[in-house]
């Protein structure tokens, strides 16, 4: 498999509005050079006017006819048993990692009829296969990523909401800049909502974490 700089994963969640996506997160698809569809996520390709480079999954969402249509169109298909340990989106993440993608963006991971799938997709941000890679889940209004110890860019549009949540345990030594409610070397406790609904007040906002994992959830301001 050839390597990929930026892999776009299409999951089987709520389809995006391409225009709203571009307004909310300018440049979100910059450098995409591999599109991986996870089962029914293949339907998003036409919405986004994208060509699928690889399809993975068990086919229970897309159906046998849909899988055969992809094969007929020349799309590589990796069909898995329905009884498996991984979700289809996890299989897509593993495929992106196998292609050595340095950046992974997942669309269709949020919304839809299955809230458990939404939670599972957020949890996938902590997957070992994504270690050392830039990864996020996005839709028309939200962008979610998981950060660890170090300095992180939170730059973007002034007025966007930014929520910070300790993930998998307490996060220690958080310092922010460019947010309305600052943190200065402070902890965030696991299970606490203290980091909910902050607001970006500077385009070059940032976050420093001394230790632990922090889930960063951005909500685009109305534009």
ChimeraX attribute file (.defattr): number of C-alpha atoms within 10 A of each C-alpha:
attribute: neighborCount
match mode: 1-to-1
recipient: residues
	/A:1	7
	/A:2	8
	/A:3	15
	/A:4	21
	/A:5	15
	/A:6	24
	/A:7	29
	/A:8	27
	/A:9	29
	/A:10	27
	/A:11	26
	/A:12	25
	/A:13	21
	/A:14	17
	/A:15	22
	/A:16	18
	/A:17	12
	/A:18	14
	/A:19	10
	/A:20	14
	/A:21	19
	/A:22	13
	/A:23	15
	/A:24	24
	/A:25	18
	/A:26	12
	/A:27	10
	/A:28	16
	/A:29	14
	/A:30	8
	/A:31	13
	/A:32	16
	/A:33	14
	/A:34	23
	/A:35	24
	/A:36	27
	/A:37	30
	/A:38	29
	/A:39	29
	/A:40	24
	/A:41	26
	/A:42	27
	/A:43	17
	/A:44	22
	/A:45	16
	/A:46	10
	/A:47	12
	/A:48	13
	/A:49	9
	/A:50	13
	/A:51	14
	/A:52	22
	/A:53	16
	/A:54	21
	/A:55	29
	/A:56	25
	/A:57	27
	/A:58	23
	/A:59	21
	/A:60	12
	/A:61	15
	/A:62	18
	/A:63	13
	/A:64	11
	/A:65	10
	/A:66	16
	/A:67	25
	/A:68	14
	/A:69	12
	/A:70	16
	/A:71	13
	/A:72	10
	/A:73	10
	/A:74	12
	/A:75	16
	/A:76	15
	/A:77	17
	/A:78	17
	/A:79	14
	/A:80	14
	/A:81	10
	/A:82	13
	/A:83	7
	/A:84	10
	/A:85	9
	/A:86	13
	/A:87	18
	/A:88	25
	/A:89	27
	/A:90	21
	/A:91	22
	/A:92	28
	/A:93	28
	/A:94	17
	/A:95	21
	/A:96	28
	/A:97	21
	/A:98	14
	/A:99	17
	/A:100	20
	/A:101	24
	/A:102	18
	/A:103	20
	/A:104	25
	/A:105	24
	/A:106	26
	/A:107	24
	/A:108	25
	/A:109	26
	/A:110	27
	/A:111	15
	/A:112	13
	/A:113	10
	/A:114	10
	/A:115	12
	/A:116	9
	/A:117	18
	/A:118	17
	/A:119	13
	/A:120	15
	/A:121	21
	/A:122	19
	/A:123	14
	/A:124	20
	/A:125	24
	/A:126	18
	/A:127	13
	/A:128	11
	/A:129	17
	/A:130	20
	/A:131	12
	/A:132	9
	/A:133	15
	/A:134	16
	/A:135	24
	/A:136	21
	/A:137	22
	/A:138	24
	/A:139	24
	/A:140	21
	/A:141	17
	/A:142	19
	/A:143	22
	/A:144	21
	/A:145	18
	/A:146	22
	/A:147	21
	/A:148	16
	/A:149	17
	/A:150	12
	/A:151	15
	/A:152	14
	/A:153	11
	/A:154	20
	/A:155	16
	/A:156	19
	/A:157	18
	/A:158	17
	/A:159	18
	/A:160	21
	/A:161	20
	/A:162	22
	/A:163	18
	/A:164	22
	/A:165	23
	/A:166	24
	/A:167	21
	/A:168	15
	/A:169	14
	/A:170	17
	/A:171	22
	/A:172	20
	/A:173	16
	/A:174	23
	/A:175	17
	/A:176	20
	/A:177	20
	/A:178	18
	/A:179	23
	/A:180	16
	/A:181	13
	/A:182	16
	/A:183	17
	/A:184	12
	/A:185	13
	/A:186	15
	/A:187	19
	/A:188	23
	/A:189	17
	/A:190	16
	/A:191	12
	/A:192	12
	/A:193	13
	/A:194	15
	/A:195	19
	/A:196	14
	/A:197	17
	/A:198	18
	/A:199	20
	/A:200	25
	/A:201	19
	/A:202	17
	/A:203	15
	/A:204	15
	/A:205	18
	/A:206	18
	/A:207	24
	/A:208	21
	/A:209	22
	/A:210	17
	/A:211	15
	/A:212	20
	/A:213	23
	/A:214	27
	/A:215	21
	/A:216	21
	/A:217	21
	/A:218	23
	/A:219	20
	/A:220	21
	/A:221	15
	/A:222	9
	/A:223	6
